[in-house]
Amino acid sequence: MNKIEDLVAASKLNELIHKKDDEKASKTILWVLAIVGAVAAVAAIAYAVYCFFTPDYLEDFEDDFEDDFDDDFFNEEDEV
């Protein structure tokens, strides 16, 4: 009977060792995902701040051409 008890005890010990390995692996994956999430959040905030403070030069560019094309649609004869 002593050998059977030793075998059962060894199997329980083996299960505990594997359980700790599984927990260690899951904690490692959790840390990696947390770091990737934090980096993504910082990048998103930096991009939002950049877009907010960067002036929109396209508006100035479009305003320059609006005045030039208005004259093309009217004939001088139509003006009274």
N, C-alpha and C positions, 0 to 999 in steps of 0.2 A: 504493500500500500504506500510505502514511503516514496517509491519511484513515481507512482501516479501523481501524488501530491506535488512532488518536485516538478513534474511535467506540466501540471496545471499552473503552478506558480510561475514557471518559466514562460508559459504562453501568455499569462496575464502581464508579466513584465515586458514581454515583447510587444504586446498591444499598447502598453503605456508609452514605450519608446517610440513607436510609430505614430501614436497620437500627438506626441510632442513635436515630431518632425512635421506633421501635417499643420499643426498650429503655427509653427515657425514659418512654413512656406506661405500660409495664408496671411500672416502678418507682414511678410516681405512684399507680397503682392499688394497688400493694402497700402503700405508705405510708398511703393512705386507709383500707384495710381493717385495717391494724395499729392505727391510731388509734381506729377504731370498735370494734375488739375490746378495746382497753385501756379505753375508756370503759365498755363493757358489763361488763367484769370488775370495774371499780371500783364500778359501780352494784350489781352482784350482791353484792359483799362488803359494801357499805354496807347493803343491804337485809337481809342475813343478820345483821349486827351489830344492826341496829334490831330485828329480830324476836327476837333472843336477849335483849336487855336490856329490851324493853317488857314490863311486867307483864301478866298475863292477868286482866283484870277480869271476864271471863265466868264463871270458876270461882267467884268470890265471889258473883256474882249468882245462880247456880244453887244454891249452898249455902243461901242465904236462903230459898228456896222449898221445899226438900225437907222441912224440918221442918213447915211449914204443911200440906202435903198428906198427911202420914202419919196425922194424926188423923181425916181424913175417911173413911178406909176401915174404920175400926173402930167398931162400935157400943158404946155404953156397957153395953148389956145383955149383950153377949158377954164382957165382961171379968169374970173371977171372982177 
